[in-house]
Amino acid sequence: MFTSSDEPTGQAYDPNLRKWYCIELPFVGTSNRSISSSYGLVCFMDNDSSFMDNDSRTELCMCNPITKRCRMLQKPPGMSSDYGALAISVDKETHGYTVAIVKSKQVPGNFFQWDISIHIYNSKEEAWVTPLTEVLTGWRGGEESVICNGVLYFVVYYTGGVPPENRHALVAYNISNRFSQASLSFIHIPCSLTCARLMNMKEKLVMVGGIGKLDRPDIIKGIGIWVLCDKKWEEIVRMPHKYFQGFGEFDDVFASSGIDDLIYIQSYGSPALLTFDMNIKQWKWSQKCPVTKRFPLQLFTGFCFEPRLEIAP
């Protein structure tokens, strides 16, 4: 977990020992970064507008937070976009990795149409390919994506006229064979959500979503957890009200990530961290984070990663 300040440090939580440790995170010195992790590696992508231009700086970095080994990646060609989503996947046998970026840019003069393009980086070939470009009508991409079992999933948001029952949708794209003529596949969201967080839990796609009120779908009334099975959502659990109240005032969005059997949920405005164990179906607050709020509007966020000494970027 880290704050939205420029300090290059954070607090790492070990759920087995239930202890927090100070950790150096040199690439989180801004709140406007996309972060994705897989099997010991973490990828940081700058979402500032400077990343989208053609300057000579490098703003895409692969890093092992334990060994501190880092590698800067070249930017994908033509990265100009309004929204960018980042996902990575590490092969546990070869230690090679795949980076996927979904960029979304509004078609000039047309608010309802958005150019969607997918960029894939393979560490063995050290090169980017763009296997798909497509125009979506009424939907735009965002900043939420994950790779699971060779499939890239990302959330899209409705932009046209009267909103449908669900203003979010999930899009799937098979990247395991980039030479095939794969197309985008839409997957419905199980209910009206205020936000959706995607995570790979042992190669199963898990979604943590804020459940909107019936009369005010933009106001969060609870949080649910779903697993995607054969393109259908299976609801695992809904957060008990006592834990939901424990966050204090909850905005319509929140941070959530997961690894192995544990899902972590937090409010952006508080370092309080709630865990849910998918294996034993148990909710539990983490030990209190040693970070305290320095000013009322200070924000907190975080990500999960698996500590591995043998993985190099």
VOPAGU-2260 file (C-alpha; in pm, 1 decimal, decimal comma):
REM VOPAGU-2260
SITE   aa  ch    i         X         Y         Z
SITE  MET   A    0       0,0       0,0       0,0
SITE  PHE   A    1     121,8     350,3     -78,1
SITE  THR   A    2      -7,4     705,1     -77,0
SITE  SER   A    3     -67,1     949,3    -359,6
SITE  SER   A    4     241,0    1150,4    -264,5
SITE  ASP   A    5     575,1    1153,3    -447,4
SITE  GLU   A    6     744,5     947,9    -175,5
SITE  PRO   A    7     903,6     634,8    -331,4
SITE  THR   A    8     808,0     408,9     -38,6
SITE  GLY   A    9     513,8     200,1      67,8
SITE  GLN   A   10     402,1     -53,6     326,6
SITE  ALA   A   11     396,0    -425,1     238,3
SITE  TYR   A   12     156,7    -655,0     426,1
SITE  ASP   A   13     239,7   -1021,2     487,3
SITE  PRO   A   14     -93,6   -1201,7     546,9
SITE  ASN   A   15      76,5   -1509,5     693,8
SITE  LEU   A   16     264,4   -1322,0     964,2
SITE  ARG   A   17       1,5   -1042,8     974,9
SITE  LYS   A   18     279,7    -782,3     977,1
SITE  TRP   A   19     354,6    -465,2     780,8
SITE  TYR   A   20     700,2    -381,5     642,2
SITE  CYS   A   21     833,4     -63,1     490,2
SITE  ILE   A   22     932,7    -123,3     128,3
SITE  GLU   A   23    1102,5      91,9    -134,4
SITE  LEU   A   24     886,1     142,6    -442,7
SITE  PRO   A   25    1078,2     380,0    -668,4
SITE  PHE   A   26     818,8     373,3    -946,9
SITE  VAL   A   27     508,0     472,6    -751,9
SITE  GLY   A   28     607,2     835,6    -703,9
SITE  THR   A   29     279,9     952,6    -855,6
SITE  SER   A   30     -84,7     858,5    -810,3
SITE  ASN   A   31    -144,3     846,4   -1184,7
SITE  ARG   A   32       9,3     510,4   -1267,1
SITE  SER   A   33    -136,5     180,7   -1382,8
SITE  ILE   A   34      12,2    -115,4   -1197,5
SITE  SER   A   35     -12,6    -485,6   -1280,6
SITE  SER   A   36     164,8    -781,6   -1123,3
SITE  SER   A   37     217,4   -1150,1   -1193,3
SITE  TYR   A   38     438,0   -1413,2   -1027,4
SITE  GLY   A   39     692,8   -1182,8    -867,3
SITE  LEU   A   40     705,3    -911,9   -1134,5
SITE  VAL   A   41     529,7    -576,7   -1124,8
SITE  CYS   A   42     477,1    -348,2   -1423,2
SITE  PHE   A   43     433,5      27,8   -1380,8
SITE  MET   A   44     286,0     242,4   -1657,0
SITE  ASP   A   45     263,4     620,2   -1646,2
SITE  ASN   A   46     -87,0     743,4   -1728,4
SITE  ASP   A   47      10,9    1109,7   -1750,4
SITE  SER   A   48     -37,9    1280,1   -2083,0
SITE  SER   A   49     340,8    1287,9   -2124,5
SITE  PHE   A   50     329,3     909,9   -2171,6
SITE  MET   A   51     106,5     953,0   -2473,0
SITE  ASP   A   52     332,8    1184,0   -2668,8
SITE  ASN   A   53     643,2    1101,1   -2867,2
SITE  ASP   A   54     913,0    1226,6   -2632,4
SITE  SER   A   55    1222,8    1020,1   -2559,6
SITE  ARG   A   56    1142,1     934,4   -2197,7
SITE  THR   A   57    1057,8     578,9   -2094,7
SITE  GLU   A   58     752,1     538,2   -1872,3
SITE  LEU   A   59     696,7     163,2   -1880,8
SITE  CYS   A   60     893,5     -41,7   -1627,2
SITE  MET   A   61     911,9    -407,3   -1525,2
SITE  CYS   A   62    1036,5    -455,7   -1171,2
SITE  ASN   A   63    1095,7    -721,9    -907,6
SITE  PRO   A   64    1020,1    -531,8    -582,5
SITE  ILE   A   65    1217,8    -781,7    -372,8
SITE  THR   A   66    1545,3    -793,3    -567,9
SITE  LYS   A   67    1501,7    -429,4    -689,0
SITE  ARG   A   68    1595,5    -537,5   -1041,8
SITE  CYS   A   69    1417,6    -327,3   -1302,3
SITE  ARG   A   70    1392,8    -305,4   -1676,6
SITE  MET   A   71    1258,9     -19,0   -1881,7
SITE  LEU   A   72    1051,2    -120,5   -2182,7
SITE  GLN   A   73    1015,7      74,4   -2502,6
SITE  LYS   A   74     678,3     237,5   -2549,0
SITE  PRO   A   75     429,8      75,9   -2787,6
SITE  PRO   A   76     405,9     257,1   -3120,5
SITE  GLY   A   77     133,0     518,5   -3152,1
SITE  MET   A   78      33,5     523,3   -2786,1
SITE  SER   A   79    -180,5     837,7   -2804,5
SITE  SER   A   80    -506,6     761,4   -2622,6
SITE  ASP   A   81    -757,3     892,6   -2372,1
SITE  TYR   A   82    -759,1     580,0   -2155,0
SITE  GLY   A   83    -508,6     300,1   -2108,6
SITE  ALA   A   84    -541,2     -37,5   -1930,0
SITE  LEU   A   85    -240,3    -249,5   -1833,9
SITE  ALA   A   86    -210,1    -624,7   -1767,1
SITE  ILE   A   87      85,2    -863,4   -1744,5
SITE  SER   A   88     125,6   -1240,1   -1724,0
SITE  VAL   A   89     440,8   -1433,3   -1628,6
SITE  ASP   A   90     499,7   -1792,3   -1740,1
SITE  LYS   A   91     593,1   -1983,3   -1424,1
SITE  GLU   A   92     806,6   -2234,9   -1615,6
SITE  THR   A   93    1001,9   -2019,1   -1859,5
SITE  HIS   A   94     976,0   -1692,8   -1662,0
SITE  GLY   A   95     894,9   -1513,3   -1986,3
SITE  TYR   A   96     623,5   -1251,5   -1964,6
SITE  THR   A   97     353,6   -1086,5   -2169,1
SITE  VAL   A   98     244,2    -725,7   -2134,2
SITE  ALA   A   99     -92,6    -614,5   -2272,1
SITE  ILE   A  100    -210,3    -255,3   -2309,7
SITE  VAL   A  101    -563,0    -166,6   -2414,9
SITE  LYS   A  102    -592,2     189,1   -2535,4
SITE  SER   A  103    -917,6     371,1   -2593,8
SITE  LYS   A  104    -948,3     696,1   -2788,6
SITE  GLN   A  105   -1259,7     888,1   -2878,4
SITE  VAL   A  106   -1332,4     913,0   -3249,8
SITE  PRO   A  107   -1295,1    1285,9   -3336,1
SITE  GLY   A  108   -1631,2    1459,7   -3338,2
SITE  ASN   A  109   -1822,9    1151,3   -3221,8
SITE  PHE   A  110   -1870,0    1097,8   -2849,0
SITE  PHE   A  111   -2041,0     759,0   -2896,2
SITE  GLN   A  112   -1762,4     590,4   -3094,1
SITE  TRP   A  113   -1428,4     489,8   -2950,6
SITE  ASP   A  114   -1119,9     343,7   -3117,0
SITE  ILE   A  115   -1003,4      39,5   -2920,7
SITE  SER   A  116    -660,6    -109,6   -2985,6
SITE  ILE   A  117    -470,2    -388,6   -2811,7
SITE  HIS   A  118     -89,5    -386,6   -2790,5
SITE  ILE   A  119     100,4    -702,0   -2686,3
SITE  TYR   A  120     465,1    -722,7   -2574,9
SITE  ASN   A  121     649,3   -1056,2   -2559,0
SITE  SER   A  122     967,4   -1061,7   -2348,8
SITE  LYS   A  123    1131,1   -1330,5   -2564,9
SITE  GLU   A  124    1086,9   -1134,4   -2887,2
SITE  GLU   A  125    1127,3    -797,0   -2712,6
SITE  ALA   A  126     879,7    -641,1   -2952,9
SITE  TRP   A  127     526,5    -503,7   -2961,1
SITE  VAL   A  128     250,1    -619,7   -3192,2
SITE  THR   A  129     -96,4    -470,8   -3237,8
SITE  PRO   A  130    -321,8    -769,8   -3314,9
SITE  LEU   A  131    -650,0    -580,4   -3297,5
SITE  THR   A  132    -794,0    -236,5   -3367,5
SITE  GLU   A  133   -1169,1    -188,3   -3360,7
SITE  VAL   A  134   -1430,4      86,2   -3323,3
SITE  LEU   A  135   -1687,8      37,7   -3046,8
SITE  THR   A  136   -2016,2     228,3   -3053,2
SITE  GLY   A  137   -2155,6     330,2   -2716,0
SITE  TRP   A  138   -1869,1     182,9   -2515,0
SITE  ARG   A  139   -1522,9     305,6   -2417,5
SITE  GLY   A  140   -1235,6     132,1   -2249,2
SITE  GLY   A  141   -1102,8     224,9   -1906,9
SITE  GLU   A  142    -810,3     135,0   -1684,6
SITE  GLU   A  143    -917,7    -206,3   -1552,1
SITE  SER   A  144    -779,7    -522,9   -1715,5
SITE  VAL   A  145    -622,3    -860,3   -1636,9
SITE  ILE   A  146    -479,8   -1163,8   -1818,8
SITE  CYS   A  147    -616,5   -1502,9   -1715,6
SITE  ASN   A  148    -550,5   -1835,9   -1889,9
SITE  GLY   A  149    -425,5   -1666,1   -2204,3
SITE  VAL   A  150    -729,8   -1438,4   -2228,8
SITE  LEU   A  151    -717,2   -1062,4   -2184,4
SITE  TYR   A  152   -1019,9    -920,4   -2003,2
SITE  PHE   A  153   -1097,4    -550,6   -1971,8
SITE  VAL   A  154   -1390,6    -341,7   -1850,5
SITE  VAL   A  155   -1576,2    -104,3   -2083,3
SITE  TYR   A  156   -1815,7     175,9   -1987,7
SITE  TYR   A  157   -2138,1     282,7   -2159,8
SITE  THR   A  158   -2121,8     626,5   -2323,1
SITE  GLY   A  159   -2435,6     646,7   -2535,2
SITE  GLY   A  160   -2768,4     815,2   -2454,9
SITE  VAL   A  161   -2996,0     648,1   -2200,1
SITE  PRO   A  162   -2786,2     404,3   -1993,8
SITE  PRO   A  163   -2874,0      32,8   -2007,5
SITE  GLU   A  164   -2945,1    -172,4   -1696,7
SITE  ASN   A  165   -2572,5    -230,9   -1653,2
SITE  ARG   A  166   -2341,8      56,5   -1746,0
SITE  HIS   A  167   -2036,9    -170,1   -1732,7
SITE  ALA   A  168   -1949,1    -466,9   -1950,9
SITE  LEU   A  169   -1659,0    -708,7   -1972,3
SITE  VAL   A  170   -1469,5    -766,8   -2295,2
SITE  ALA   A  171   -1256,5   -1076,3   -2359,4
SITE  TYR   A  172    -980,9   -1118,6   -2616,5
SITE  ASN   A  173    -777,6   -1437,3   -2663,5
SITE  ILE   A  174    -408,8   -1345,5   -2676,8
SITE  SER   A  175    -271,8   -1700,0   -2640,8
SITE  ASN   A  176    -253,8   -1719,7   -3020,4
SITE  ARG   A  177    -199,4   -1371,0   -3150,2
SITE  PHE   A  178    -183,5   -1495,1   -3510,6
SITE  SER   A  179    -544,8   -1613,6   -3507,1
SITE  GLN   A  180    -826,1   -1388,0   -3625,1
SITE  ALA   A  181    -964,9   -1348,7   -3274,3
SITE  SER   A  182   -1227,4   -1083,2   -3211,6
SITE  LEU   A  183   -1362,4    -906,9   -2905,7
SITE  SER   A  184   -1624,3   -1096,3   -2707,2
SITE  PHE   A  185   -1867,1    -912,9   -2476,0
SITE  ILE   A  186   -1961,5   -1066,5   -2140,6
SITE  HIS   A  187   -2252,1    -921,3   -1941,5
SITE  ILE   A  188   -2200,7    -791,1   -1589,5
SITE  PRO   A  189   -2419,0    -974,3   -1329,6
SITE  CYS   A  190   -2586,3    -663,7   -1184,4
SITE  SER   A  191   -2572,4    -283,9   -1181,1
SITE  LEU   A  192   -2226,8    -186,0   -1053,7
SITE  THR   A  193   -2066,2     140,8    -951,7
SITE  CYS   A  194   -1720,5      -0,3   -1032,5
SITE  ALA   A  195   -1553,4    -330,8   -1113,5
SITE  ARG   A  196   -1210,9    -464,3   -1016,6
SITE  LEU   A  197   -1062,3    -764,4   -1199,5
SITE  MET   A  198    -803,3   -1009,7   -1068,1
SITE  ASN   A  199    -646,1   -1343,0   -1156,9
SITE  MET   A  200    -688,4   -1586,1    -867,4
SITE  LYS   A  201    -513,2   -1914,2    -954,7
SITE  GLU   A  202    -605,1   -1867,4   -1323,0
SITE  LYS   A  203    -968,6   -1796,6   -1238,7
SITE  LEU   A  204   -1113,6   -1457,5   -1326,6
SITE  VAL   A  205   -1252,7   -1288,6   -1014,8
SITE  MET   A  206   -1444,1    -960,8   -1009,0
SITE  VAL   A  207   -1502,9    -742,5    -704,3
SITE  GLY   A  208   -1782,7    -496,1    -775,2
SITE  GLY   A  209   -1957,4    -209,5    -601,5
SITE  ILE   A  210   -2332,1    -278,3    -606,6
SITE  GLY   A  211   -2542,5      26,8    -689,0
SITE  LYS   A  212   -2877,0     121,9    -534,2
SITE  LEU   A  213   -3187,4      50,9    -741,3
SITE  ASP   A  214   -3303,8     413,3    -744,1
SITE  ARG   A  215   -2951,1     559,8    -753,3
SITE  PRO   A  216   -2724,7     315,6    -941,9
SITE  ASP   A  217   -2431,3     554,5    -901,2
SITE  ILE   A  218   -2446,5     523,8    -520,6
SITE  ILE   A  219   -2279,7     217,6    -369,4
SITE  LYS   A  220   -2485,7       9,0    -125,1
SITE  GLY   A  221   -2260,5    -294,7     -95,9
SITE  ILE   A  222   -1977,2    -502,0    -243,3
SITE  GLY   A  223   -1996,2    -841,5    -410,4
SITE  ILE   A  224   -1745,0   -1098,3    -536,9
SITE  TRP   A  225   -1801,0   -1309,7    -849,0
SITE  VAL   A  226   -1604,4   -1577,3   -1037,2
SITE  LEU   A  227   -1639,5   -1624,3   -1414,3
SITE  CYS   A  228   -1712,6   -1986,8   -1510,1
SITE  ASP   A  229   -1780,8   -2073,1   -1875,3
SITE  LYS   A  230   -1866,9   -1710,1   -1953,1
SITE  LYS   A  231   -2121,2   -1704,1   -1669,6
SITE  TRP   A  232   -2080,4   -1528,7   -1336,5
SITE  GLU   A  233   -2105,2   -1724,3   -1013,9
SITE  GLU   A  234   -2163,8   -1506,0    -709,1
SITE  ILE   A  235   -1932,7   -1607,9    -426,7
SITE  VAL   A  236   -2027,4   -1369,2    -148,2
SITE  ARG   A  237   -2148,6   -1022,3     -58,4
SITE  MET   A  238   -1969,3    -819,6     204,1
SITE  PRO   A  239   -2154,5    -826,5     539,4
SITE  HIS   A  240   -2294,1    -486,5     632,0
SITE  LYS   A  241   -2081,2    -457,0     947,6
SITE  TYR   A  242   -1763,1    -471,5     737,3
SITE  PHE   A  243   -1907,2    -236,4     476,4
SITE  GLN   A  244   -1980,8      15,0     753,4
SITE  GLY   A  245   -1629,3     -31,4     887,4
SITE  PHE   A  246   -1486,8     171,5     599,8
SITE  GLY   A  247   -1676,2     480,6     715,6
SITE  GLU   A  248   -1791,7     695,0     428,0
SITE  PHE   A  249   -1753,3     494,1     109,5
SITE  ASP   A  250   -1733,2     657,2    -229,7
SITE  ASP   A  251   -1877,1     477,3    -534,2
SITE  VAL   A  252   -1531,4     337,5    -611,5
SITE  PHE   A  253   -1268,7     152,7    -411,0
SITE  ALA   A  254    -939,4     -29,2    -456,0
SITE  SER   A  255    -921,4    -407,7    -463,8
SITE  SER   A  256    -668,0    -669,3    -570,4
SITE  GLY   A  257    -601,5   -1033,5    -498,9
SITE  ILE   A  258    -355,8   -1321,0    -515,5
SITE  ASP   A  259    -377,4   -1694,1    -437,7
SITE  ASP   A  260    -688,5   -1721,9    -216,1
SITE  LEU   A  261    -687,1   -1373,1     -62,7
SITE  ILE   A  262    -875,5   -1065,2    -184,7
SITE  TYR   A  263    -792,5    -723,7     -42,9
SITE  ILE   A  264   -1040,1    -433,3     -36,7
SITE  GLN   A  265    -979,9     -77,2      75,7
SITE  SER   A  266   -1127,1     267,6      49,7
SITE  TYR   A  267    -910,2     517,5    -134,9
SITE  GLY   A  268    -949,7     753,5     161,1
SITE  SER   A  269    -828,1     518,5     433,4
SITE  PRO   A  270    -539,9     273,8     497,0
SITE  ALA   A  271    -785,2      24,6     653,1
SITE  LEU   A  272    -749,8    -306,6     467,7
SITE  LEU   A  273   -1013,6    -581,2     462,8
SITE  THR   A  274    -929,7    -933,3     344,3
SITE  PHE   A  275   -1152,9   -1212,7     218,9
SITE  ASP   A  276   -1025,6   -1570,1     205,6
SITE  MET   A  277   -1180,2   -1741,6     -98,7
SITE  ASN   A  278   -1087,0   -2085,6      37,0
SITE  ILE   A  279   -1252,7   -2070,0     380,3
SITE  LYS   A  280   -1500,4   -1787,8     293,6
SITE  GLN   A  281   -1385,5   -1568,6     581,6
SITE  TRP   A  282   -1368,6   -1188,4     617,7
SITE  LYS   A  283   -1095,7   -1037,2     834,6
SITE  TRP   A  284    -942,3    -696,2     890,1
SITE  SER   A  285    -565,7    -684,0     842,6
SITE  GLN   A  286    -340,4    -559,1    1116,5
SITE  LYS   A  287    -363,5    -179,9    1129,4
SITE  CYS   A  288    -141,9     -21,0     867,3
SITE  PRO   A  289     131,4     197,8    1023,9
SITE  VAL   A  290      63,3     475,0     769,1
SITE  THR   A  291    -157,8     757,8     894,5
SITE  LYS   A  292    -339,3    1031,4     705,5
SITE  ARG   A  293    -138,6    1353,7     692,6
SITE  PHE   A  294    -419,6    1562,6     546,7
SITE  PRO   A  295    -796,3    1504,3     500,7
SITE  LEU   A  296    -789,9    1439,2     125,1
SITE  GLN   A  297    -487,4    1208,9     124,0
SITE  LEU   A  298    -544,8     898,3     -89,3
SITE  PHE   A  299    -421,6     541,3     -46,5
SITE  THR   A  300    -395,6     261,2    -298,8
SITE  GLY   A  301    -207,9     -62,4    -346,7
SITE  PHE   A  302    -145,6    -382,8    -539,0
SITE  CYS   A  303     -66,7    -749,3    -469,6
SITE  PHE   A  304     246,9    -930,2    -575,5
SITE  GLU   A  305     406,8   -1264,7    -501,8
SITE  PRO   A  306     760,9   -1232,8    -361,9
SITE  ARG   A  307     998,5   -1431,4    -584,1
SITE  LEU   A  308    1377,7   -1408,3    -575,5
SITE  GLU   A  309    1441,1   -1602,4    -897,1
SITE  ILE   A  310    1228,9   -1392,3   -1134,8
SITE  ALA   A  311    1410,7   -1124,9   -1332,9
SITE  PRO   A  312    1241,2    -862,1   -1550,2
